[in-house]
Amino acid sequence: MSDDWDKGLTASRTAPLELRMQAQLFGISKEEILPISDAQMWRVFHELRACYELEQFRIWLAGSRVQPGNDDSDIDIVLSPRPGLSPDDATIERALWHCRNYGLYQANPACVIDPCFRTRGATLDLVPLQPLLILQTIKLFSPRLMRLVVSGRLQEYRRVGFFSIEYSRPAKDTDYYKKLPKRVFDGRLLAYLRPAIEITSDTVSIK
């Protein structure tokens, strides 16, 4: 965690650049954006996969929209490095910003894309998500994440670029942990992440 950033957190809340980002990318009420169908979502993915801002990344569809028919849910995507590449902070931040901005202002129809970056990518196997597993993530510094930092609920974090944050949290402390589906593993009912789907030129052409 950056001590300088921690001390200047209150000031950062009023930084014009950060306020503009939050207003542009998080200031729109989700109720203003109609749900999009699975077919429409895959058309958006076709467009995103062709964007040069994402050339260094693998793109994974994660979360509830992995299963068809969950049209009311946000579109959760995970970015991870292509093999042999190590995108720097600026490149990661630009990719995150582009995904969110594209969904709101360039996709037709508009949609809410919630992107994050994880070096190891997304979950590919149907295995339980252990509650104490530490998840390391980079996301845009949304108002919700700002509140978590200010309240002390995020202990391990660092500033990334102009308006992003890398943080580590136990799985049990994430917003989605209690919403996850459950099944029996070794005789115990445990939460699990749905296996992600990689968004490639082949998958978007099939869809």
Secondary structure by P-SEA (a helix, b strand, c coil): ccaaaaaaaaaaaacaaaaaaaaacccccccccccccaaaaaaaaaaaaaccccccbbbbbcccccccccccccbbbbbbbcccccccaaaaaaaaaaaaaaaccccccbbbbbbbbbccccccccccccccbbbbbcccccaaaaaaaaaccccbbbbcccbbbbbccccccccccccbbbbbccccccccccbbbbbcaaaaaac
